[in-house]
Amino acid sequence: MKSSEKKLLYLNTVFVFIFAVFIFFSGFLIDKLSLNIKIKYIIIFLFIMLTMLLSYYLSKYFLGKSFKTNYLLNLLLKDTLHELNIPLSVIKANTQMLSLNEKDEKKLKKHERIQKASEELFRLYEDVDYYIKKETKNEIREEFELSNFIFIEVEKFTILYPSVKIKCKLESVDIYTDKRGFQKVFGNLLGNSLKYNQNNNDIFVTLSYNELSIEDRGVGMSESDLFLIFDRYYQGEQNKKGYGIGLSIVKTFCDEYNISIKIDSKLGIGTKVSLDLSSLIAKG
C-alpha cells in the first residue's frame, strides 16, 4: 500500500472514530436533558444527519485529489490504449509485407524478431484492453469449444519449449465463460508445468468428464508450499523467472466462476492440477 493510500485510510479511520465517539456522548447528553421523548429523538436524528453530512464533505475534501488522480489516470490509459492499436497494426502488417519478398536469411531473421516483438506488444495491448472491458462491462462471457481452444494454446507453448512433448487427451465440450480470462488461467497453469519441469519430461493435458487436468513430472511442491501457492507474489523457488502472481490470477478467476481447483503434488515427483469445469458447461 502506498503512503498516500495509507494516509487516506488513517484519515477515514479517524473520521469514523470521532463520529462514533461524538454520537455516543451527544446521545448521552441529550438523554440527560429534561425534554419530551419525541423531541429528544428528533434532536438525535437531526444530530446524526448533520454529523454524517459533515463526515461526507470532510471525506470528499480529503479524498477528492485521489479520486481526480485516479480518474485522470484511467482516462489516460483508455486514450493511450486506443491510440496504440493503430501503430501496432501498422508495424505488424508492414513487417509481414517486408518478409514476403526478402531472400536474405539474416534480414529474414531480423524481420522474424520484429514480428515476434510486435506480437508480444499486441498481446500486452490485448491484456490491458481485456481488463478495461472487464471493469466496464457486466458480461464478457462467450460460448466456445474447449478442446480446439486448448490445442491452439498448447501449440504456442510447443514453440517456446520444443524439447518437451505436451501430450493432449481431450474430449469435445462447449463451455460458456470469460474466454480471455480462461486463456490466462490455462496459460499460467501450463506455463508453470513447463517452468518447473525436470529433464524435459512429458507434460500431460487431459480433458475428461468436465475436468481439465495438467500434469507434469517436475520438481513438485512441499506441503508448506501448497498452503501458500495462491498468495500473491509467493514463489516456491526464488531463482525462477516471474513475480509469483500467476496462481493468484488463477485462483481469483476460479473463485469468480465457481471452478473447483484440486492440486496433487509431491516434492521431487511432480504436480497435477485439476479444474472442475461443471459450472461452465454450455447449456445447449
KABEL-V943286 format. One line per field, one symbol per residue. ss: DSSP state (H for helix, E for strand, - for the rest). A space follows every 50 residues. Layout:
ss = ???
//
This chain:
ss = --HHHHHHHHHHHHHHHHHHHHHHHHHHHHHH----HHHHHHHHHHHHHH HHHHHHHHHHHHHHHHHHHHHHHHHHHHHHHHHHHHHHHHHHHHHHHHHH ----HHHHHHHHHHHHHHHHHHHHHHHHHHHHHHHH-----EEEEHHHHH HHHHHHHHHH-----EEEEE---EEEE-HHHHHHHHHHHHHHHHH----- --EEEEEE--EEEEE-------HHHHHH-----------------HHHHH HHHHHH---EEEEEEE---EEEEEEE-HHHE---
//
